[in-house]
């Protein structure tokens, strides 16, 4: 999946060299976080599968790299979701902009929980098995005993972070579909483009939501074996790839628009303007 991310970024830089600098910087930031995220998991794999392969004590230690993956994944998801929040804010009339507010609140809250989980991982996870303390809430062992310090420190950090990621995906997808549906004009050409955009929105939102739901579930029911961590690796990369896929789909959608409904020669600048508007949904 990282190779696909690199390929899509390369395709973006070569196919859309005239995009605004803001979008280019945004794509570069996504690629940078994905590169760092992949490098971290390479370090994790090398440490546990090669360096400490025959050292039982070493396998139990929580290496610094695995601790850092928590907050890195949170930032990767957050940055990818800001792309869709930006689209919600700019799509349709101004009175639809409020739809982006609940999504942004959910995104920021989820990032806060991810950061808190990262801090908790660095301060309390000496061993791999300690990660269950930041993924699911620990309960007192008896109703007659007071919660220990570990019980008090234990929180639904990772679980809540991914639960909010799912909520953000649902809000963003629902808002985009709603506004795009309300933007239909009755024109066959424009309505066809809107239908394609709605399909892209639903498909990308559904795919990322499925993996976030899986991480959310496994972080609750199996907090000690880090199954959710493996799923989160794929999930984080799907977030980045979904953004790049939407950005790179402009040319394909634009070509379909012109091939299906026009026979006249359209200037290159007009094509570029339409393609840009389909990504950011900003009126030209």
N, C-alpha and C positions, 0 to 999 in steps of 0.2 A: 504493500500500500504506500510506503514511503516513495518507492520508485515511481508509482503512479502520480504522487504529489509532485515530484520533481519534473516528470514529463509534462504535467498540466501547467506547471509554472513556466517551463520552457516554452510551451505552446503559446501561453498568454503573452510572454515577452516578444515572441516573434510575430504573432498574428495581430496583436493590438499595440504596436509601438507608439501610436499617437494618443493613447489614453491619457487622462489627466494624471498629474503627478501624485495626487492623493490616492487614487486607486492603485497605482504602481507601488507606492510605499506600503499600502495595506496588504497587497499580495506578497510583498517581500517579507513583511512581519510574520504573516502566516507561515511562509516557507521557513523562516528562521526558527520559529517556535517548533515546527514539525521536525526540523533537523536536530534541534537540541533534544526534543522528546525522544527521537529515535536513538540518538547517541547515548542518552541516559540508559535506555533499556539494553543497548549493546554492552554498556559497562556492567549493568546488573547481571546479564547473562554470562559475561566473561568471568565475573567474580564468583558466581555460584556454581557454574558448570565446569570451569577450568581451574581457577586459582584455588578454590576451596572444595573441589570436587570430592576429595577423600578426607576432608576434615569436618567431622560431625559438629564440633563446636563452632567452627567458622560458618557452616551452613545455617546455624541458628541465629547468628548475629544479623542485625538489621544494618546493612551497608548504607553509607550516606547517599548513594545513588538511588536506592529504592525509596528512601525517605523523600527525596527531592521530586520524584515522579508525581507525587500527589498534587502539589501546587502547580507543577508544569502542565499537567493534564487539565487542571481547572482553568488556567489562563488560555490554553489552546481552545477549549470549548467556548469560553467567554468571547474571545476575539472573533471566532467564527460566527457566533450568534449576533455580534454587533453588526455584521454585514446585513443580516436579515432585518434587524431592528431599523437600520438605516433605510431599507427598502420600504418597510411599513410606514415610516415617517414621511417619506416623499411620494408615496403612491397616492393617486387620487386627490380629491379636494383637501383643503387645509383642515376642514372640520373632522377628518378621519385621523389626524395626527395623534389624537389622544390614545388611539389603539396601541401605540408603541409604548405608552407609559407603564402599564402592568407588566409587559414583557421585560422592559429595562429594570424594573424593580426586582422581578424574579431573577434576572441574570446577575444583577449586582449582589443580591442576597446569596445566590448559589456560589459566586466567586468568593464571597466572604467566608462561607463555610469551607470551601476548598483551601483557602489560605489558613483558616483555623486548624484544619486537618493537617496541613503541612507543618505548622508550628507544633501541634500536638505530636506529630510523628518524630520531630527532631528532639523534643524534650522528654518524651515518655516511652518511646519504642526502642528499647535496647536489643530486643530479640524480635524475630519475624512474627512470632505468635502474638506479640504485643499489638500488632496492627488491628486486632479485633477490638481494641479499646477505642480506636478512632473511627471504626466503621459501624459499630452498633452499640447501643446503650447497655451497659452492664447493670444487673440488678443485684440487690442484696441477696446473700445466700440463704438468709432466713428472715422471716417477718419480725423476729424478736431481736435482730441485731441491727445496729446502726450502720449505714453505708460507710464503707472504708474510703480512704482518700482516693484510691484507684477508681472506686465506683463513682465518686463525685466528678472526677476528671473525665470519666468516660462519657462520650456524647455521640449523638447520631450525626457525626460530621460528614463522613463520606456518603452515607445513605441520603442525608438531606440534600447534600450538594447535587447528587445525581437526580434526586427527586425533583429538585427545582430546575435542573436542566431539561427534564421531560416536560415540566410545566411550561417553561420558556418556549420549547419547541412547539408545543400545542398552541400556545397563545400566538406565536409568530406565524405559524402556518395558517391557523384559523383567521387571523387578521388579514393576511395577504390574500387568501382565497375570498374572503368577504368583500374586500375592497376591489379586487380584480373583477369579481362577479358583478358588483354594483357599477363598475366602469363600462359595462357593455353598452354600445351605442346603437346596435341594430345593424351596423355595417358588417357585411360578411367578412371582409378582410380583417378589420380590427377585432371582431369577435373571435375569429379563428386564432389570431395571435394571442388573445387573452386566454383562450382555452388551452393553448400550448403552455403558456406561462403557469396556469393553474396546475396542470399536470406536473410540471417541473417542481413547483412548490410543494405539492402533496408528496411526491415521490422522495424528494430530498429530506423533507421533514419526517416522513414515516421511517426512513432507514435509520437516521440518527436516533430517533426516539426509541426504536426497538432495542438498540444496544444500550442506551441509557437506562431503560427499564430493566434490562437484564443485570446491569451493574447494580442498580438499586436493590433488586431482589436478592442477588447473591451476597451483597454486602450485609444484608440482614440475616439471611438463613444460614450462610456459611462464612462468617466473618474471619475465622481463623486460618483458612487455607488459601486465601488470596486468589480464588477463582475470579472474583470481580476485577482484580487488577489486570489479569490477562485479557478479559473482555474489554476493559477500558482502553487498552492499547489500540485495539481495532476501532473502538468507538471514537477516540480522539482523532484518528486519521481519517475516519469517515466524515467528521465535521469539516476538516480542512479540504478534503477532496470534494465535498458537496458544494462548497463555496467556489472552488476553482472550476468545477463543472458548470455551474451557473454562469460564471463570467465567460468561460470559453464557448458557451452555447449561443452567444449572441449572433455569431456569423451564420451558424446553421439555421437558426430561427429566422434571421433576416433574409437568407437566401430562399428559404421556403416561402416566405412572405412574397418576395418578388417573383419567384418562379411560378407560383400558383395563381397569382392574381394580376400580374402585369406583363405586358409585352414590350413596354417602352424601355429605353436605355436610361438608367438612373445614375446620376453622378456619384462618384465614389464618396464625396463628402456627405451626401445625403444618406448613403448607406451607413457610414460611420456614426452619424448623429442618431439614426434610428437604433442601431445596435447598442449605443451607449445608453439611450433612454430605456431600453428593455432590461438593462441590468439595474440601473439605479432608479428607474421609473420617475425621472425628473423631466418635467415638461421643457421642451426645447423652445 
